[in-house]
Amino acid sequence: MHPFYGPSRRLVGWRERDAAGVLSMAAHLGFWAVALALAIGILGERYAQGDFDEATFRHMRAVLAEDVGRGGAG
């Protein structure tokens, strides 16, 4: 059981619980922002090395942009 919802919720006040939720959300968003930036960087490097052609590069970039538009990975 999650500590905020179980018997130990008396140990954590509302303010601390709200701060933990905001911190958790910020960490989650930060993780995906870094992951996306790394994916785009790696994609650019591989294109520059000639691992695939321009059409493939544009398709992969479009897929990444579509995932961002839908709200993330998955």
C-alpha atoms as one frame of an Amber mdcrd trajectory, in Angstrom:
protein
   0.000   0.000   0.000   1.241   3.503  -0.807   2.490   5.276   2.340   0.350
   8.366   1.700  -2.868   6.364   1.670  -2.226   3.780   4.330  -1.973   3.976
   8.103   1.206   6.074   7.909  -0.530   9.025   6.239  -0.830  10.584   9.705
   2.967  10.971   9.637   2.915  13.188   6.536   1.021  16.464   6.502  -0.928
  17.814   3.530   1.782  20.303   2.625   4.499  17.648   2.471   2.261  15.338
   0.470   1.466  18.084  -2.054   5.162  18.950  -2.391   6.038  15.292  -2.964
   3.394  15.059  -5.709   4.697  18.142  -7.502   8.284  16.926  -7.175   7.314
  13.509  -8.536   5.517  15.078 -11.509   8.473  17.374 -12.256  10.892  14.445
 -12.117   8.701  12.432 -14.491   8.437  15.266 -17.003  12.155  15.981 -16.709
  13.023  12.356 -17.366  10.975  12.235 -20.585  12.326  15.602 -21.748  15.895
  14.331 -21.384  15.029  10.981 -22.999  13.461  12.720 -25.998  16.399  15.094
 -26.392  18.807  12.144 -26.317  16.733  10.230 -28.875  16.692  13.190 -31.257
  20.428  13.735 -30.757  21.259  10.105 -31.457  18.995  10.150 -34.499  20.833
  13.215 -35.856  24.230  11.631 -35.256  23.263   8.417 -37.021  21.916  10.401
 -39.991  25.146  12.414 -40.146  27.174   9.184 -40.167  25.131   7.896 -43.088
  23.425   5.025 -41.268  20.164   5.820 -43.109  18.868   8.088 -45.832  16.966
  11.379 -45.586  13.530   9.795 -46.040  14.136   7.447 -43.113  15.464  10.326
 -41.012  12.382  12.458 -41.722  10.079   9.538 -40.944  11.790   8.846 -37.611
  11.651  12.538 -36.638   7.949  12.606 -37.512   7.313   9.578 -35.310   9.121
  11.239 -32.397   7.143  14.459 -32.903   3.896  12.467 -33.054   4.724  10.764
 -29.734   5.335  14.158 -28.143   2.038  15.438 -29.506   0.193  12.456 -28.010
   1.680  13.081 -24.604   4.833  11.025 -24.312   6.300   7.638 -24.870   4.130
   4.602 -24.951
